[in-house]
Amino acid sequence: MPTLLLHAEWDADLPSYLAQGYFAQLKNTPYKRLIELSEGTHTVMMEKNRMQFFHELMGFLDEEKPLALK
């Protein structure tokens, strides 16, 4: 299953090093992406940069062939 991991820069509940470690452990996915959102906390989807969150999420979901070379 293609996997997207969105992480916010100031997330105290899940620091960047833990998100990166989790991402590295995703071995059985054909396609994975880690995106670090700037100036956000664990509730970034309700904060001032929420549109960046939604933009990245929708971009990932809208990809027709994520494994194809561009």
PDB file of N, CA, C and O in Angstrom:
ATOM      1  N   MET A   1       0.844  -1.174   0.000  1.00  0.00           N
ATOM      2  CA  MET A   1       0.000   0.000   0.000  1.00  0.00           C
ATOM      3  C   MET A   1       0.893   1.242   0.000  1.00  0.00           C
ATOM      4  O   MET A   1       1.753   1.367   0.872  1.00  0.00           O
ATOM      5  N   PRO A   2       0.715   2.164  -0.950  1.00  0.00           N
ATOM      6  CA  PRO A   2       1.449   3.428  -0.909  1.00  0.00           C
ATOM      7  C   PRO A   2       1.178   4.147   0.413  1.00  0.00           C
ATOM      8  O   PRO A   2       0.048   4.169   0.901  1.00  0.00           O
ATOM      9  N   THR A   3       2.225   4.730   0.979  1.00  0.00           N
ATOM     10  CA  THR A   3       2.128   5.301   2.325  1.00  0.00           C
ATOM     11  C   THR A   3       2.660   6.723   2.359  1.00  0.00           C
ATOM     12  O   THR A   3       3.738   7.007   1.836  1.00  0.00           O
ATOM     13  N   LEU A   4       1.899   7.609   2.975  1.00  0.00           N
ATOM     14  CA  LEU A   4       2.298   9.000   3.178  1.00  0.00           C
ATOM     15  C   LEU A   4       2.407   9.246   4.671  1.00  0.00           C
ATOM     16  O   LEU A   4       1.495   8.919   5.430  1.00  0.00           O
ATOM     17  N   LEU A   5       3.523   9.823   5.089  1.00  0.00           N
ATOM     18  CA  LEU A   5       3.711  10.205   6.487  1.00  0.00           C
ATOM     19  C   LEU A   5       3.933  11.713   6.517  1.00  0.00           C
ATOM     20  O   LEU A   5       4.975  12.205   6.083  1.00  0.00           O
ATOM     21  N   LEU A   6       2.950  12.436   7.029  1.00  0.00           N
ATOM     22  CA  LEU A   6       3.050  13.886   7.190  1.00  0.00           C
ATOM     23  C   LEU A   6       3.454  14.173   8.625  1.00  0.00           C
ATOM     24  O   LEU A   6       2.831  13.680   9.565  1.00  0.00           O
ATOM     25  N   HIS A   7       4.488  14.964   8.787  1.00  0.00           N
ATOM     26  CA  HIS A   7       4.981  15.280  10.129  1.00  0.00           C
ATOM     27  C   HIS A   7       5.180  16.784  10.248  1.00  0.00           C
ATOM     28  O   HIS A   7       5.663  17.424   9.314  1.00  0.00           O
ATOM     29  N   ALA A   8       4.814  17.342  11.381  1.00  0.00           N
ATOM     30  CA  ALA A   8       4.974  18.781  11.613  1.00  0.00           C
ATOM     31  C   ALA A   8       6.264  19.055  12.377  1.00  0.00           C
ATOM     32  O   ALA A   8       6.644  18.308  13.279  1.00  0.00           O
ATOM     33  N   GLU A   9       6.915  20.123  12.002  1.00  0.00           N
ATOM     34  CA  GLU A   9       8.223  20.507  12.535  1.00  0.00           C
ATOM     35  C   GLU A   9       8.254  20.602  14.066  1.00  0.00           C
ATOM     36  O   GLU A   9       9.218  20.159  14.689  1.00  0.00           O
ATOM     37  N   TRP A  10       7.227  21.165  14.667  1.00  0.00           N
ATOM     38  CA  TRP A  10       7.232  21.411  16.114  1.00  0.00           C
ATOM     39  C   TRP A  10       6.404  20.388  16.881  1.00  0.00           C
ATOM     40  O   TRP A  10       5.952  20.676  17.989  1.00  0.00           O
ATOM     41  N   ASP A  11       6.199  19.226  16.330  1.00  0.00           N
ATOM     42  CA  ASP A  11       5.386  18.193  16.983  1.00  0.00           C
ATOM     43  C   ASP A  11       6.151  17.612  18.171  1.00  0.00           C
ATOM     44  O   ASP A  11       7.087  16.831  17.993  1.00  0.00           O
ATOM     45  N   ALA A  12       5.747  17.997  19.384  1.00  0.00           N
ATOM     46  CA  ALA A  12       6.402  17.512  20.601  1.00  0.00           C
ATOM     47  C   ALA A  12       5.963  16.093  20.943  1.00  0.00           C
ATOM     48  O   ALA A  12       6.679  15.380  21.647  1.00  0.00           O
ATOM     49  N   ASP A  13       4.788  15.671  20.452  1.00  0.00           N
ATOM     50  CA  ASP A  13       4.298  14.322  20.727  1.00  0.00           C
ATOM     51  C   ASP A  13       5.032  13.278  19.897  1.00  0.00           C
ATOM     52  O   ASP A  13       5.169  12.134  20.329  1.00  0.00           O
ATOM     53  N   LEU A  14       5.500  13.649  18.726  1.00  0.00           N
ATOM     54  CA  LEU A  14       6.248  12.756  17.855  1.00  0.00           C
ATOM     55  C   LEU A  14       7.406  13.556  17.244  1.00  0.00           C
ATOM     56  O   LEU A  14       7.256  14.130  16.166  1.00  0.00           O
ATOM     57  N   PRO A  15       8.555  13.597  17.924  1.00  0.00           N
ATOM     58  CA  PRO A  15       9.700  14.360  17.406  1.00  0.00           C
ATOM     59  C   PRO A  15      10.149  13.840  16.037  1.00  0.00           C
ATOM     60  O   PRO A  15       9.871  12.699  15.670  1.00  0.00           O
ATOM     61  N   SER A  16      10.838  14.687  15.304  1.00  0.00           N
ATOM     62  CA  SER A  16      11.271  14.345  13.943  1.00  0.00           C
ATOM     63  C   SER A  16      12.064  13.053  13.885  1.00  0.00           C
ATOM     64  O   SER A  16      11.867  12.254  12.969  1.00  0.00           O
ATOM     65  N   TYR A  17      12.953  12.831  14.835  1.00  0.00           N
ATOM     66  CA  TYR A  17      13.780  11.630  14.792  1.00  0.00           C
ATOM     67  C   TYR A  17      12.926  10.358  14.917  1.00  0.00           C
ATOM     68  O   TYR A  17      13.266   9.331  14.330  1.00  0.00           O
ATOM     69  N   LEU A  18      11.827  10.418  15.672  1.00  0.00           N
ATOM     70  CA  LEU A  18      10.940   9.254  15.776  1.00  0.00           C
ATOM     71  C   LEU A  18      10.151   9.040  14.483  1.00  0.00           C
ATOM     72  O   LEU A  18       9.967   7.903  14.049  1.00  0.00           O
ATOM     73  N   ALA A  19       9.695  10.111  13.880  1.00  0.00           N
ATOM     74  CA  ALA A  19       8.968  10.000  12.607  1.00  0.00           C
ATOM     75  C   ALA A  19       9.892   9.431  11.527  1.00  0.00           C
ATOM     76  O   ALA A  19       9.477   8.582  10.737  1.00  0.00           O
ATOM     77  N   GLN A  20      11.127   9.892  11.494  1.00  0.00           N
ATOM     78  CA  GLN A  20      12.088   9.387  10.510  1.00  0.00           C
ATOM     79  C   GLN A  20      12.424   7.922  10.766  1.00  0.00           C
ATOM     80  O   GLN A  20      12.584   7.148   9.823  1.00  0.00           O
ATOM     81  N   GLY A  21      12.530   7.542  12.022  1.00  0.00           N
ATOM     82  CA  GLY A  21      12.781   6.142  12.365  1.00  0.00           C
ATOM     83  C   GLY A  21      11.626   5.245  11.963  1.00  0.00           C
ATOM     84  O   GLY A  21      11.835   4.152  11.438  1.00  0.00           O
ATOM     85  N   TYR A  22      10.419   5.702  12.206  1.00  0.00           N
ATOM     86  CA  TYR A  22       9.228   4.951  11.797  1.00  0.00           C
ATOM     87  C   TYR A  22       9.186   4.805  10.280  1.00  0.00           C
ATOM     88  O   TYR A  22       8.902   3.727   9.758  1.00  0.00           O
ATOM     89  N   PHE A  23       9.469   5.897   9.581  1.00  0.00           N
ATOM     90  CA  PHE A  23       9.467   5.882   8.120  1.00  0.00           C
ATOM     91  C   PHE A  23      10.483   4.870   7.585  1.00  0.00           C
ATOM     92  O   PHE A  23      10.202   4.147   6.629  1.00  0.00           O
ATOM     93  N   ALA A  24      11.644   4.824   8.195  1.00  0.00           N
ATOM     94  CA  ALA A  24      12.687   3.885   7.765  1.00  0.00           C
ATOM     95  C   ALA A  24      12.254   2.429   7.950  1.00  0.00           C
ATOM     96  O   ALA A  24      12.723   1.548   7.229  1.00  0.00           O
ATOM     97  N   GLN A  25      11.374   2.174   8.900  1.00  0.00           N
ATOM     98  CA  GLN A  25      10.924   0.809   9.168  1.00  0.00           C
ATOM     99  C   GLN A  25       9.819   0.349   8.216  1.00  0.00           C
ATOM    100  O   GLN A  25       9.443  -0.823   8.243  1.00  0.00           O
ATOM    101  N   LEU A  26       9.302   1.225   7.394  1.00  0.00           N
ATOM    102  CA  LEU A  26       8.258   0.846   6.433  1.00  0.00           C
ATOM    103  C   LEU A  26       8.916   0.104   5.271  1.00  0.00           C
ATOM    104  O   LEU A  26       9.312   0.715   4.278  1.00  0.00           O
ATOM    105  N   LYS A  27       9.025  -1.189   5.400  1.00  0.00           N
ATOM    106  CA  LYS A  27       9.765  -1.999   4.417  1.00  0.00           C
ATOM    107  C   LYS A  27       8.871  -2.623   3.352  1.00  0.00           C
ATOM    108  O   LYS A  27       9.356  -2.909   2.258  1.00  0.00           O
ATOM    109  N   ASN A  28       7.605  -2.844   3.621  1.00  0.00           N
ATOM    110  CA  ASN A  28       6.740  -3.593   2.714  1.00  0.00           C
ATOM    111  C   ASN A  28       5.803  -2.723   1.890  1.00  0.00           C
ATOM    112  O   ASN A  28       4.769  -3.193   1.416  1.00  0.00           O
ATOM    113  N   THR A  29       6.156  -1.475   1.720  1.00  0.00           N
ATOM    114  CA  THR A  29       5.344  -0.590   0.889  1.00  0.00           C
ATOM    115  C   THR A  29       6.076  -0.329  -0.420  1.00  0.00           C
ATOM    116  O   THR A  29       7.283  -0.085  -0.408  1.00  0.00           O
ATOM    117  N   PRO A  30       5.376  -0.375  -1.543  1.00  0.00           N
ATOM    118  CA  PRO A  30       6.046  -0.150  -2.817  1.00  0.00           C
ATOM    119  C   PRO A  30       6.416   1.325  -3.027  1.00  0.00           C
ATOM    120  O   PRO A  30       7.266   1.650  -3.856  1.00  0.00           O
ATOM    121  N   TYR A  31       5.774   2.197  -2.273  1.00  0.00           N
ATOM    122  CA  TYR A  31       5.961   3.625  -2.469  1.00  0.00           C
ATOM    123  C   TYR A  31       5.674   4.323  -1.150  1.00  0.00           C
ATOM    124  O   TYR A  31       4.608   4.135  -0.562  1.00  0.00           O
ATOM    125  N   LYS A  32       6.613   5.121  -0.687  1.00  0.00           N
ATOM    126  CA  LYS A  32       6.393   5.839   0.569  1.00  0.00           C
ATOM    127  C   LYS A  32       6.971   7.240   0.444  1.00  0.00           C
ATOM    128  O   LYS A  32       7.918   7.484  -0.304  1.00  0.00           O
ATOM    129  N   ARG A  33       6.369   8.155   1.202  1.00  0.00           N
ATOM    130  CA  ARG A  33       6.823   9.540   1.193  1.00  0.00           C
ATOM    131  C   ARG A  33       6.693  10.115   2.593  1.00  0.00           C
ATOM    132  O   ARG A  33       5.670   9.947   3.257  1.00  0.00           O
ATOM    133  N   LEU A  34       7.747  10.799   3.032  1.00  0.00           N
ATOM    134  CA  LEU A  34       7.756  11.518   4.304  1.00  0.00           C
ATOM    135  C   LEU A  34       7.835  13.002   3.984  1.00  0.00           C
ATOM    136  O   LEU A  34       8.738  13.447   3.275  1.00  0.00           O
ATOM    137  N   ILE A  35       6.891  13.759   4.507  1.00  0.00           N
ATOM    138  CA  ILE A  35       6.873  15.208   4.304  1.00  0.00           C
ATOM    139  C   ILE A  35       6.894  15.884   5.664  1.00  0.00           C
ATOM    140  O   ILE A  35       6.070  15.594   6.532  1.00  0.00           O
ATOM    141  N   GLU A  36       7.848  16.788   5.833  1.00  0.00           N
ATOM    142  CA  GLU A  36       7.974  17.572   7.068  1.00  0.00           C
ATOM    143  C   GLU A  36       7.333  18.932   6.815  1.00  0.00           C
ATOM    144  O   GLU A  36       7.808  19.706   5.984  1.00  0.00           O
ATOM    145  N   LEU A  37       6.257  19.214   7.531  1.00  0.00           N
ATOM    146  CA  LEU A  37       5.550  20.489   7.389  1.00  0.00           C
ATOM    147  C   LEU A  37       6.160  21.521   8.334  1.00  0.00           C
ATOM    148  O   LEU A  37       6.423  21.219   9.498  1.00  0.00           O
ATOM    149  N   SER A  38       6.381  22.717   7.844  1.00  0.00           N
ATOM    150  CA  SER A  38       7.015  23.750   8.656  1.00  0.00           C
ATOM    151  C   SER A  38       6.042  24.389   9.640  1.00  0.00           C
ATOM    152  O   SER A  38       4.839  24.466   9.393  1.00  0.00           O
ATOM    153  N   GLU A  39       6.589  24.838  10.748  1.00  0.00           N
ATOM    154  CA  GLU A  39       5.873  25.632  11.747  1.00  0.00           C
ATOM    155  C   GLU A  39       4.528  25.041  12.151  1.00  0.00           C
ATOM    156  O   GLU A  39       3.512  25.737  12.154  1.00  0.00           O
ATOM    157  N   GLY A  40       4.524  23.771  12.486  1.00  0.00           N
ATOM    158  CA  GLY A  40       3.291  23.135  12.923  1.00  0.00           C
ATOM    159  C   GLY A  40       3.538  22.210  14.098  1.00  0.00           C
ATOM    160  O   GLY A  40       4.668  21.786  14.341  1.00  0.00           O
ATOM    161  N   THR A  41       2.469  21.899  14.830  1.00  0.00           N
ATOM    162  CA  THR A  41       2.550  20.980  15.955  1.00  0.00           C
ATOM    163  C   THR A  41       1.764  19.717  15.606  1.00  0.00           C
ATOM    164  O   THR A  41       1.435  19.484  14.443  1.00  0.00           O
ATOM    165  N   HIS A  42       1.470  18.913  16.613  1.00  0.00           N
ATOM    166  CA  HIS A  42       0.743  17.661  16.411  1.00  0.00           C
ATOM    167  C   HIS A  42      -0.653  17.893  15.832  1.00  0.00           C
ATOM    168  O   HIS A  42      -1.233  16.991  15.228  1.00  0.00           O
ATOM    169  N   THR A  43      -1.184  19.081  16.011  1.00  0.00           N
ATOM    170  CA  THR A  43      -2.524  19.409  15.491  1.00  0.00           C
ATOM    171  C   THR A  43      -2.434  20.357  14.292  1.00  0.00           C
ATOM    172  O   THR A  43      -3.265  21.254  14.143  1.00  0.00           O
ATOM    173  N   VAL A  44      -1.430  20.158  13.441  1.00  0.00           N
ATOM    174  CA  VAL A  44      -1.174  21.053  12.306  1.00  0.00           C
ATOM    175  C   VAL A  44      -2.396  21.216  11.402  1.00  0.00           C
ATOM    176  O   VAL A  44      -2.554  22.261  10.770  1.00  0.00           O
ATOM    177  N   MET A  45      -3.249  20.217  11.330  1.00  0.00           N
ATOM    178  CA  MET A  45      -4.411  20.329  10.444  1.00  0.00           C
ATOM    179  C   MET A  45      -5.433  21.356  10.926  1.00  0.00           C
ATOM    180  O   MET A  45      -6.394  21.656  10.218  1.00  0.00           O
ATOM    181  N   MET A  46      -5.228  21.895  12.129  1.00  0.00           N
ATOM    182  CA  MET A  46      -6.126  22.929  12.651  1.00  0.00           C
ATOM    183  C   MET A  46      -5.396  24.253  12.868  1.00  0.00           C
ATOM    184  O   MET A  46      -5.943  25.172  13.478  1.00  0.00           O
ATOM    185  N   GLU A  47      -4.161  24.353  12.369  1.00  0.00           N
ATOM    186  CA  GLU A  47      -3.341  25.535  12.608  1.00  0.00           C
ATOM    187  C   GLU A  47      -3.196  26.379  11.346  1.00  0.00           C
ATOM    188  O   GLU A  47      -3.785  26.070  10.310  1.00  0.00           O
ATOM    189  N   LYS A  48      -2.411  27.442  11.443  1.00  0.00           N
ATOM    190  CA  LYS A  48      -2.297  28.397  10.337  1.00  0.00           C
ATOM    191  C   LYS A  48      -1.750  27.773   9.056  1.00  0.00           C
ATOM    192  O   LYS A  48      -2.076  28.242   7.966  1.00  0.00           O
ATOM    193  N   ASN A  49      -0.930  26.733   9.157  1.00  0.00           N
ATOM    194  CA  ASN A  49      -0.361  26.093   7.966  1.00  0.00           C
ATOM    195  C   ASN A  49      -1.153  24.862   7.531  1.00  0.00           C
ATOM    196  O   ASN A  49      -0.619  23.977   6.862  1.00  0.00           O
ATOM    197  N   ARG A  50      -2.408  24.811   7.907  1.00  0.00           N
ATOM    198  CA  ARG A  50      -3.217  23.635   7.579  1.00  0.00           C
ATOM    199  C   ARG A  50      -3.395  23.443   6.080  1.00  0.00           C
ATOM    200  O   ARG A  50      -3.577  22.313   5.628  1.00  0.00           O
ATOM    201  N   MET A  51      -3.348  24.510   5.304  1.00  0.00           N
ATOM    202  CA  MET A  51      -3.517  24.365   3.858  1.00  0.00           C
ATOM    203  C   MET A  51      -2.333  23.623   3.237  1.00  0.00           C
ATOM    204  O   MET A  51      -2.499  22.907   2.250  1.00  0.00           O
ATOM    205  N   GLN A  52      -1.157  23.788   3.803  1.00  0.00           N
ATOM    206  CA  GLN A  52       0.003  23.018   3.343  1.00  0.00           C
ATOM    207  C   GLN A  52      -0.239  21.531   3.615  1.00  0.00           C
ATOM    208  O   GLN A  52       0.063  20.686   2.772  1.00  0.00           O
ATOM    209  N   PHE A  53      -0.781  21.217   4.783  1.00  0.00           N
ATOM    210  CA  PHE A  53      -1.125  19.838   5.139  1.00  0.00           C
ATOM    211  C   PHE A  53      -2.095  19.248   4.111  1.00  0.00           C
ATOM    212  O   PHE A  53      -1.862  18.166   3.573  1.00  0.00           O
ATOM    213  N   PHE A  54      -3.182  19.975   3.848  1.00  0.00           N
ATOM    214  CA  PHE A  54      -4.190  19.481   2.914  1.00  0.00           C
ATOM    215  C   PHE A  54      -3.659  19.415   1.482  1.00  0.00           C
ATOM    216  O   PHE A  54      -4.006  18.497   0.738  1.00  0.00           O
ATOM    217  N   HIS A  55      -2.829  20.367   1.093  1.00  0.00           N
ATOM    218  CA  HIS A  55      -2.241  20.357  -0.247  1.00  0.00           C
ATOM    219  C   HIS A  55      -1.379  19.101  -0.459  1.00  0.00           C
ATOM    220  O   HIS A  55      -1.490  18.433  -1.487  1.00  0.00           O
ATOM    221  N   GLU A  56      -0.536  18.794   0.507  1.00  0.00           N
ATOM    222  CA  GLU A  56       0.329  17.614   0.401  1.00  0.00           C
ATOM    223  C   GLU A  56      -0.490  16.325   0.412  1.00  0.00           C
ATOM    224  O   GLU A  56      -0.208  15.402  -0.351  1.00  0.00           O
ATOM    225  N   LEU A  57      -1.488  16.261   1.263  1.00  0.00           N
ATOM    226  CA  LEU A  57      -2.345  15.079   1.342  1.00  0.00           C
ATOM    227  C   LEU A  57      -3.087  14.856   0.021  1.00  0.00           C
ATOM    228  O   LEU A  57      -3.094  13.744  -0.507  1.00  0.00           O
ATOM    229  N   MET A  58      -3.699  15.890  -0.501  1.00  0.00           N
ATOM    230  CA  MET A  58      -4.456  15.748  -1.743  1.00  0.00           C
ATOM    231  C   MET A  58      -3.541  15.454  -2.932  1.00  0.00           C
ATOM    232  O   MET A  58      -3.919  14.712  -3.838  1.00  0.00           O
ATOM    233  N   GLY A  59      -2.353  16.028  -2.930  1.00  0.00           N
ATOM    234  CA  GLY A  59      -1.395  15.734  -3.990  1.00  0.00           C
ATOM    235  C   GLY A  59      -1.007  14.273  -4.006  1.00  0.00           C
ATOM    236  O   GLY A  59      -0.875  13.673  -5.073  1.00  0.00           O
ATOM    237  N   PHE A  60      -0.824  13.698  -2.836  1.00  0.00           N
ATOM    238  CA  PHE A  60      -0.484  12.273  -2.724  1.00  0.00           C
ATOM    239  C   PHE A  60      -1.650  11.411  -3.193  1.00  0.00           C
ATOM    240  O   PHE A  60      -1.454  10.450  -3.937  1.00  0.00           O
ATOM    241  N   LEU A  61      -2.845  11.746  -2.768  1.00  0.00           N
ATOM    242  CA  LEU A  61      -4.022  10.951  -3.130  1.00  0.00           C
ATOM    243  C   LEU A  61      -4.388  11.073  -4.604  1.00  0.00           C
ATOM    244  O   LEU A  61      -4.967  10.148  -5.174  1.00  0.00           O
ATOM    245  N   ASP A  62      -4.060  12.193  -5.222  1.00  0.00           N
ATOM    246  CA  ASP A  62      -4.416  12.431  -6.615  1.00  0.00           C
ATOM    247  C   ASP A  62      -3.426  11.852  -7.619  1.00  0.00           C
ATOM    248  O   ASP A  62      -3.694  11.866  -8.820  1.00  0.00           O
ATOM    249  N   GLU A  63      -2.297  11.347  -7.158  1.00  0.00           N
ATOM    250  CA  GLU A  63      -1.309  10.784  -8.095  1.00  0.00           C
ATOM    251  C   GLU A  63      -1.885   9.556  -8.773  1.00  0.00           C
ATOM    252  O   GLU A  63      -2.336   8.620  -8.112  1.00  0.00           O
ATOM    253  N   GLU A  64      -1.867   9.570 -10.096  1.00  0.00           N
ATOM    254  CA  GLU A  64      -2.431   8.437 -10.836  1.00  0.00           C
ATOM    255  C   GLU A  64      -1.521   7.214 -10.781  1.00  0.00           C
ATOM    256  O   GLU A  64      -1.973   6.104 -10.502  1.00  0.00           O
ATOM    257  N   LYS A  65      -0.245   7.428 -11.047  1.00  0.00           N
ATOM    258  CA  LYS A  65       0.714   6.320 -11.067  1.00  0.00           C
ATOM    259  C   LYS A  65       1.949   6.732 -10.267  1.00  0.00           C
ATOM    260  O   LYS A  65       2.944   7.153 -10.857  1.00  0.00           O
ATOM    261  N   PRO A  66       1.908   6.621  -8.949  1.00  0.00           N
ATOM    262  CA  PRO A  66       3.025   7.116  -8.143  1.00  0.00           C
ATOM    263  C   PRO A  66       4.333   6.373  -8.378  1.00  0.00           C
ATOM    264  O   PRO A  66       5.400   6.909  -8.077  1.00  0.00           O
ATOM    265  N   LEU A  67       4.281   5.161  -8.905  1.00  0.00           N
ATOM    266  CA  LEU A  67       5.509   4.400  -9.139  1.00  0.00           C
ATOM    267  C   LEU A  67       6.109   4.640 -10.508  1.00  0.00           C
ATOM    268  O   LEU A  67       7.222   4.189 -10.777  1.00  0.00           O
ATOM    269  N   ALA A  68       5.397   5.342 -11.384  1.00  0.00           N
ATOM    270  CA  ALA A  68       5.897   5.597 -12.725  1.00  0.00           C
ATOM    271  C   ALA A  68       6.960   6.702 -12.686  1.00  0.00           C
ATOM    272  O   ALA A  68       6.843   7.669 -11.933  1.00  0.00           O
ATOM    273  N   LEU A  69       7.968   6.541 -13.489  1.00  0.00           N
ATOM    274  CA  LEU A  69       8.986   7.587 -13.597  1.00  0.00           C
ATOM    275  C   LEU A  69       8.417   8.759 -14.374  1.00  0.00           C
ATOM    276  O   LEU A  69       7.693   8.575 -15.353  1.00  0.00           O
ATOM    277  N   LYS A  70       8.739   9.937 -13.942  1.00  0.00           N
ATOM    278  CA  LYS A  70       8.204  11.137 -14.596  1.00  0.00           C
ATOM    279  C   LYS A  70       9.170  11.658 -15.619  1.00  0.00           C
ATOM    280  O   LYS A  70       8.894  12.663 -16.273  1.00  0.00           O
TER     281      LYS A  70
END
